[in-house]
C-alpha cells in the first residue's frame, strides 16, 4: 500500500501546468518542496489547478535522478480536489484577448465581445452612429463653438498620464549613477557597456549586473547566488544576496546568502575586475561532475531559470546578417556564364558559316 502524506500547495503555475507541495507532517520522506504535475491532481475538471495554501493529501515516487515527485494529489481523505474558479477580469475595449479566455499568466479573463451597453453607447436611440469610426471623424455635426480648441491648447485625448508621456517606464541601467570619469576607466578596461546588462570576471567569481539593480553570481567552487546591488557615483558597488545555492554531496542545496564565499562589495575600476575574455559555460567554470541547477533554481524561487553563463558575451559583429541581394538582380557569376556561353555559340555559328 502506498503511503499518503499531508501538505499544502506552495504555488502552482496555470500557464506552465505544474507546482510544488510543502509537506506538513513529520512522517513525510523529506521536508523539501515536492514537484507535482497537473496530471497528478485528482479531479474530473478538464482544466485542473490548485491555489496556494490548499491543504491536500499526496503520494510520492522517486524519478530516475532519485528526487521525490508527487504521484497523486487529492483533497484531505483521498477525495477529489475542488478546483477553484478562475478570477474573471473585464476586457478592455479595443484590447487583444486570447480565445481560450486566459491571459499569459493563466488568470481567467472575460473572453466575450462587446456588451449590449457598449453597443447602445456606440449607437443612439435612433440607430445613428455617434462614435468615431475609421471613416468618421467627428461622429456628426458640431454645434457652433463646441469641440473647438484654441491654438496651443491640448484636449483630454492629448494629455499623457503623470506627465511621463505614457508607455512603459524605462528601466534603470547599471551605469546610470556613476560619473563620466568612472565610465571612461571602465571603457579602458574594455568592459562591454553597450548592453543593458554587464558580465564581469573576478578571479573565481563571475557576476552579472542587469537593469533595475539585479545581480547574479556564479563561483568556481559550485556556488550560485542572486540578489540586488547599489552603486554610488564613484563606482563602488554594494551587493545584497537574497538566494544562494551550493553544490554539496552531489546535489544543489540551499546555502547561506551572507556567506563569506561570495563577494559583497568592490569597485568597477578594481584591478581584478575584467570582462569575460572568451565564451564561458558552467562546465568550464565549475568543471565536470556538477548537475544542471535548473530544477533547484526553480524550486528556490530564483528569477533566473538557468546559469547566466549558458552563452557567451554579446558580440554584435557575429549577429550581423548578410545583406540580401536586391529583387530582380541576378548574381554576377550566372550572368557571366550566360555571356560566355553565348560567345561560344556565336563562335561555332561563325565557323560553320565560313566552312
N, C-alpha and C positions, 0 to 999 in steps of 0.2 A: 504493500500500500504506500502510495506517495505521501510524504509529509506535507502538511499545509501550514503556512506561516501567516502571521498578521503584519500589516504595514499600512503606510499611507503613500499616496501618489505625490511624488516630489514636484514633477512637472510633466506636461505632455504637449507635444507639438502636433497640431492637427495637420499642418502643411506637410510635415515630414513623416507622420504616421508612427511615431514611437515616443517613449518616455521612460521615466525611472521611478522605481518604488523604493521607499526608505523603510527597511524592516523596523518594527516596533517591539517585537517580542524577544525575549532572551534566548529562545530556542532556535533563532534564525541561524543559518550556516555562516552568515557574515553580517557585519554592521554597515558595510558599504552599500551605496545605492545600487540597485539591480535593474538592468535593462529589460524592457518589455516592448513587444511589437503590437500593432493594432490587432493582428490576427489572434493574439493570445487573450483578448478581452472577451469574456463570456457574455454575449448579448445577441438578441435577434435583430437589432437595429443594423441597417446597412452601413451607415457612416458612424463608426464607433469612436468614442473619445472619452476621456475622463478629466475632471477638473483637479487642480492641485488640492492637497489635503484630503482627498477622497479616501476613506477607510476601506480596506479591501483585504481579502484572503488571496494567497498566491502559492503556487508550487514552483519549484526550480529544477533546472538541469544544468549541466556543465557543457560548454561548447568544446570545440577542438583545441582551443587555447587554454582550457581549464578555468574559464571565467563563468560565474553564475549568471543565468538568464531565466526570466520568468517563463514557465511553460504555460501557465494559465493564470488569469487574474479574474477573480469573482467578487461579488458582494460578500459581506460577512455571513458565514454559514454556508457558503457554496452556491448561493442563489445568483441569478443573472444580474449583471451590473445595470443600474439605472443610468441611462445615457442622458446627460443634461441637454436642454435645448440651447441651440446657439443663439447668441445675442444678436438681435436684428438692429440694423442702423439705417436711417433714412438715406435714400440715394439722392445725391445731388443732381440737379438738373444740368444736363449737358455733360455729366461725367461719364467715364467709361467704366462699366462694371462687368464682372465675369458672368457667363451664362449659368454657372452652377450655383450662384448666389453666395460665393465666399470670396474674401479678399486674399492677398498674398500670405497673410499670417494665419489663414484658416478661419477667421472670425466671420460669422454669417452677416450678409448684407441683404438689403431689400432689392431683389432682382426684378421687381415689377417695373412697368413702364410709367408713363405719365398718369397721374391720378385724374379723377373727374374734376376735382377742384382746379388742378393745373390747366386742364383743357378749357374750363369755363373762364379762367383768368386770361387765357390767350385769345378767347373769343368773347364778344359782348353778347348781351341777351338777344340781339337781333341777328347773331351769327356772323357779324362783320369782324374780320381780323383786326385786332388792335395791337398785337405785339409786333416787334421788329422781326422781319424775316430776311431771307437772302436778297430778295428783290424789293424790300420795303424799307425805306429809311425813315421814318418819322411816324409810320403807322397811322396816317390820316392827316387831315388838315389841322394846322395850328391856329389858335386864336392870335389876334394881334398882340405882340409883346410877350407871348407865352413861349417859354423854352429858349428865348434868345439870350445869348451870353455876350457880355461885354468883352471888349478886347483886353486880353491879359488875364481874364477871369477863368478859373477852372471849375468845371462841373463836378458832381459827385462821382461820375464814372472815371474822371481823370485823376482823382485822388488816390494815393497809394498808402497802404496800411503802415502806420507808425513812422511814416516818412522815410522808409527804407527802400522804397521802390518795388516792394513785393518780391516774390520769388523766394528761393531757398537762401538762407543765411550763409555767407561764405565761411569756409572752415579755416581755422587758425593754423598757420604753418609753424614748423618747429623753429624757424629763424626769425619770426616776426618781432621779437623783443630785443634782439642783440644789435649792437652798434655796427656801423659800416666798417670800422677797423677790424672787428672780430670776423665779420663776413669775409673781408679781404684775406685774413690769415687762414680761414677755412678753405678758401679757394686755392691759396698757395699750397695747402696740404692735399690738393686735388680731391677734395670731397665733392661728391656729386650732389649739388644743391638745386638742380633743375626740377627735381620731382617734389611732390608734397610729402614724401617720406624719405628718411635717410638711414642707410645701413652703415654701421661702424664696426671696426675691429679694435679690440683692446686686449692684447696678449691672448689668453684663453677664452675671452668673452666676445660674443657677437651681440650687437644691440640694434634694435630697430626703433626709430622715432617717427611716429605718424602725426597726422593732424589732430588738433584739439587735445594735445597733451598726452597722447597714447604712447606707451613704451612697452617693448618686449625684449626678452633676453634669452640667449642660448649659450650654455657654458660647455667647455670641452669635457668636463667631468660628469656629464649627463644631467644637466640642470636646465629647466625651462621656467621662466617667470614672466609675469605680466602685471602692469600697473600704470602709473602716471608719472609725468615729470614736469618740472618747472625750470625756467631758465631766466637769469637776470640779464641786464644789458651788457655785462662784461663776459658773458658766455659761460658762467658757472651753472652746471646742470645738477639738480637735486632729484633723485629718483625715489619713488614710494612704491614698493612692490606689494600687490594685493593677493595674487595667487602664485603658487610655486609648486613645481613637480621635480622629483629627484628619482633617478633610476637606481633602484636597490633591489637585490635579490631576484633579478630577472624581470622586474616589472616597474612601472612608473607609479610612485607613491607621492602622496601629498607631503610637501616639505614646509619648513618654517620660512615664511616670507621675510622675516627680519634676520635671516642668517648672514653671517659674515662672508659666506662663499660668493655672494653676489655684490656687485658694485653699487654703492649708494650715492656717490657724487663724483664729479670730475668736471673738467673744462674742455670745451670744444677744441681749444688750441694746445692741449697737453701733448707732450712728445710721443706718448704711447698710443695716441688716438690716430687712426688712419681709416681710409675707406677699404672696402673689400677689393683686393687686387686681382682676384680671379673668381670664377664661378665656384661657389662653395655649397655643398649639400650637407644634410645632417650626418651622413656616413663619413664624410671627410673630416667633420669636426669631432664627432664622438668616437669614430672607429666602428668596426663591425661588432655585432652581437647585441645591439640595443634595438628593441622593438619600436614600431611606429607609435608615437604618443597620441595619435588622433582620438582614440576612444577615451583616454584619460583627460585630454583637453576638454572634450565634450561633457563628460560626467562631472568635471570640476568647474563648469561654468566659465571657461575661458572664452574670450572673444575670438581669438584665432582658432581655427579648426585644424591647422597643421603647422609644422615648423616653418617659420618665415624664410628659412634657408633652402626651401624646396626649389627655388630658382635663383639664378644669379642676378647681379645688379643690372638695372636697366641700362641698355645701350641703344640710343636712338638710331645709330648708324646701322645696326643689324636689323632694325624694324622697318627700314625704308623699303618701299615697294618699287619694283622696276617700272618705269613708265610704259604704258600700253601703246602699241602702235596706233596711229590715227586711223579713223574709219576710211576705207577706200584706198588706203595706201598699202601697196604690196612690198614685201621685203626685197631689198636690193638684189640679193642673190638670185631670186627667181626671175626677176626682170632681165638680169644679165644673162642668165641661162637661156631665156627665150631669144634674146637678141643674137647670142652666139649660134643657136640652132637655126635661126632664120638666115644668118650669114652663110652657114654651111649648106643649107638647102639651095640658096641662091647661087652658090659656087658650083654645086652639082648641076643645076639647070644650065648655067653658062657653059660648063664643059660639054654637056650633052648637045647643046645648040651648036657649038663650034665643031663637034665631031660629025 
